[in-house]
Amino acid sequence: MMTSHEIREKFLSYFEGKGHTRVDSSSLIPQNDPTLLFTNAGMNQFKDVFLGLKSLPYSRAVTCQKCVRAGGKHNDLESVGKTARHHTFFEMLGNFSFGDYFKKEAIEYAWEFLTDVLKLPKEQLWVSVFEEDEEAFELWQAYIPADRIVRLGEKDNFWSMGDTGPCGPCSEIYIDRGEEHSCDATECALGKCDCDRWRELWNLVFMQYSRDENGNMTPLPKPSIDTGMGLERIATVMQGVYSNYDTDLLRPIIAFLENMTGKKYKEDEEGLPFRVIADHSRAITFLISDGVLPGNEGRNYVLRRIIRRAARYGKELNLNEPFLYKIVPQVVSLMKDAYPELEKNITYIQKIVKSEEERFLETLSDGLKILYENIEILSKENKKEIPGRTAFMLYDTYGFPIDLTCDIAEENGMSVDVKTFEQLMAKQREKAKAARKEMYEVDELFKILAPLSSSIFVGYDTFESSGSVQFILSGDEPVKTCNDKVKDIILVLDKTPFYAESGGQVGDTGIIEGKDFLFRVSETHKTPDGKIYHIGKIEKGNINVGDTVLARIDAERRQSISRNHSATHLLHKALKEVLGEHVNQAGSLVDEHRLRFDFSHFSGLTTDEILQVEMKVNNAILKNLPANIYWTTLHDAQEQGAVALFGEKYQERVRVVCFGDYSKELCGGTHVNFSSEIGLFKIISENSIGSGLRRIEAVCGLNLMQYLYDNLEILNETAQLLKAYPNEITQKIQELQEKIRLQAREIDSLKQQAINSEVAEILKKAECVNNINVISAKTESKDIDDLRKMSDMLRQKIKTGIVALGSCNDDKVLFVVAVTDDLTKKGYHAGKIIKNIAQIAGGSGGGRPDFAQAGGKIPAKIDEALSSVSKIIMNI
């Protein structure tokens, strides 16, 4: 049996032997592509190459790409475990040609690899081609009989990157697994049914056209090849198993679950929890390793859903405590040879997973409590359907799956309004779609600027530079000249000192001026392929494409930003020293006012830890460490111990920023020349922003001076109010707190005396109605808690009976009704009684059989409402 590791290595080695460059898998977080939630295909990292926006030093590539399909357009989440081949995480083997070889070689290589390297039986292989692709049909006949080549339509065998752009026919290779796997269709044949007899192995995409907005297709000057073969699928064939879950990629995880639960895995419906957990544990491990953290938006929310879905299926195996984190080492053990970064991150991954599992168990418990409370209320009202809005709230707020809600409802003889639930889900998806559309607008600008040459950034060395206007965008239209002084326009220069927002650092502001115009820059950004563009307004004159300009940034603002950015590097190092090496940057924001730093850690920092971090940063500042900044290869930077951002995808050439021998990080931002230029550093807040994720906000330099002045002013004002010196404030406040405590105790005592006195008076008003003690009285108390307390006292004193109290609070009426336990058993219900009382005073309310409260809007009706109590009880 050939192992999956051997298949992976044979594939990569075979294509290396055919002149392909072996390229590492890219991160599961797509770089510079706002249209994708996750990397979901091998070609993702080469998208700009296929679009002609980027060139590489090689024209052939081979990869084994880690992929996730669990959100957005490509979402297999709900199918996982129910079929033999759907996954959230999988590996895609692929070979690529960027304008080098085309159909002939792609077909030859695929056939040779499958039949000569993997030794698959030629007579079992079938092929599909696009129905109009005569060339592919003819080429395949050199390897396979025409009666095993099936022509299919555009839906099955024509690929496109989007509505416009590169596209072309594709050819898929299948293996016939034999008649024993046939389906019940009238005609079980390739292209006629979708059963597991015909297992798709490999898709060869022939990228040969460019489609415009009108659907017209023009041949590409350099046709390319993009192929994809799922490692899990080819492993089933090579290992002689039916399901992907029986391969050596997933079966060991299932075996670990068997040992953990003491239950035996079955390939039928009973085995669904095993399959879901095995699949999801891989996705969870790889996503967290690549920098995704559980959260409430975008890819973070998808990861949270995957964890919670796996945890919920664990309950079906009687796993009621956190368990997924225990599977992480099994995944790492299986995959570390191909993905060594997993082993380095294993402790961090486990901590994140365990923390999220614990949080989910809490929310699941909360969700169950709310669901059962709703079922109880609905049962008393003789209702048999749980509202769709309730089911959606449970799903959206507590991650409570709709199928679990339906199961529990069925157990209690109820159903769920699934139609309304689906409508609410559709609305939520529309909101998400609208949010994605905003991201696409950035992508549209990317396309508009694509034909331009990349801007030259000179801002590391200077605050101003000369250049020329390359491009002007006014609204949605590129123009040659512009004098619009109302709306924002976009300028692109051939050379600029303006730093474009990236890496957490805000973009520069300043002015661009020519002989006859002045343009004020309010924002600076860049497209994924490096086109720097300036957003701002024309303050005078006309701007023309080709104009010579002087671009000058706001130097004082830049220096303040640089101080804050350099401080984040020192902070990152200090956090690692104080808290541990597991700390990794998870995001940042650096502007001219402050710095914000997000990092991985599992508990709030103590006062002592914050002090230690501040001392370490300030000590590094006072050492006047020189900034040593240089460019090198990614490999050399990593060998030198440079810290890379967790989950970030770097180019082959990287910029390293060092402060003495204290801090060394990969960074493209701007920095001070010496650490002493930062001034001093102060943390102003530290808090949680998610599971295993913390945030620090800090200030330094002149901003710290302003922070201290502001706080000193508050301190002095507080001292004046307390009639004390600043160093006496703590003592004064403690004295005041003690005085307030004593006064509050005295007020409570007097209040209780007043309540006791009023209760004694009200007790005298008790009457007998239908042989029941009834008290109905208006009180002077204006607090609902006091009314509740008085009703409890009266109920205890009369032993058996009904108490109704009311009071007026400004323009509102308050009511409470209490019924002793012996009477609730006879059908007397406080909630029903109070509902009738409150209606008279223009209000509503309800509650339990033994106690209820309500409000009213007509104070003048309070006496009438309370006098109705006897009549209401007589009619029960």
Salt bridges, closest charged atoms under 4 A:
GLU9 OE2 - ARG22 NH2 2.74
GLU16 OE1 - ARG22 NH2 2.99
ASP33 OD2 - LYS47 NZ 3.18
GLU78 OE2 - ARG305 NH2 2.88
GLU78 OE1 - ARG309 NH2 3.79
GLU91 OE1 - ARG8 NE 2.98
ASP100 OD2 - ARG60 NE 2.83
GLU108 OE1 - LYS104 NZ 3.97
GLU112 OE2 - LYS18 NZ 3.17
ASP133 OD1 - LYS103 NZ 2.84
GLU134 OE1 - ARG151 NH2 3.12
GLU135 OE1 - LYS103 NZ 3.34
GLU154 OE2 - ARG211 NH1 3.78
ASP176 OD1 - ARG197 NE 2.79
ASP194 OD1 - ARG85 NH2 3.89
ASP196 OD1 - ARG85 NH1 2.36
ASP196 OD1 - ARG199 NH2 3.95
GLU232 OE2 - ARG282 NH2 2.84
GLU258 OE1 - ARG251 NH1 3.69
GLU270 OE1 - LYS266 NZ 3.54
ASP279 OD1 - HIS87 ND1 3.09
ASP279 OD2 - HIS280 ND1 2.84
ASP290 OD1 - LYS66 NZ 3.15
GLU341 OE2 - LYS66 NZ 2.98
GLU343 OE2 - LYS336 NZ 3.61
GLU356 OE2 - ARG304 NE 2.68
GLU356 OE2 - ARG308 NE 3.54
GLU376 OE2 - LYS380 NZ 3.31
GLU381 OE1 - LYS383 NZ 3.43
ASP403 OD2 - ARG312 NH2 3.22
GLU444 OE2 - LYS447 NZ 3.85
ASP484 OD2 - LYS487 NZ 2.80
ASP488 OD1 - LYS537 NZ 2.91
ASP508 OD2 - ARG558 NH2 2.77
GLU513 OE2 - ARG552 NH2 3.16
GLU523 OE1 - HIS525 NE2 2.75
ASP529 OD2 - LYS531 NZ 2.75
GLU539 OE2 - ARG520 NE 2.61
GLU577 OE1 - LYS616 NZ 3.47
GLU581 OE1 - LYS576 NZ 3.84
ASP591 OD2 - ARG594 NH1 3.21
GLU592 OE2 - ARG557 NE 3.28
GLU592 OE2 - HIS593 NE2 3.44
ASP598 OD1 - ARG695 NE 2.64
GLU614 OE2 - LYS682 NZ 3.42
ASP636 OD1 - HIS635 ND1 3.53
GLU639 OE2 - HIS635 NE2 3.89
GLU665 OE1 - HIS569 NE2 3.84
GLU665 OE2 - HIS572 ND1 3.00
GLU686 OE2 - ARG694 NE 2.72
GLU697 OE1 - ARG594 NE 2.96
GLU738 OE1 - ARG741 NH2 2.65
GLU761 OE2 - LYS764 NZ 3.22
ASP785 OD1 - ARG788 NH1 2.71
ASP786 OD2 - LYS751 NZ 3.25
ASP792 OD1 - ARG795 NH2 2.83
ASP850 OD1 - ARG848 NE 3.00
GLU864 OE1 - LYS861 NZ 3.46
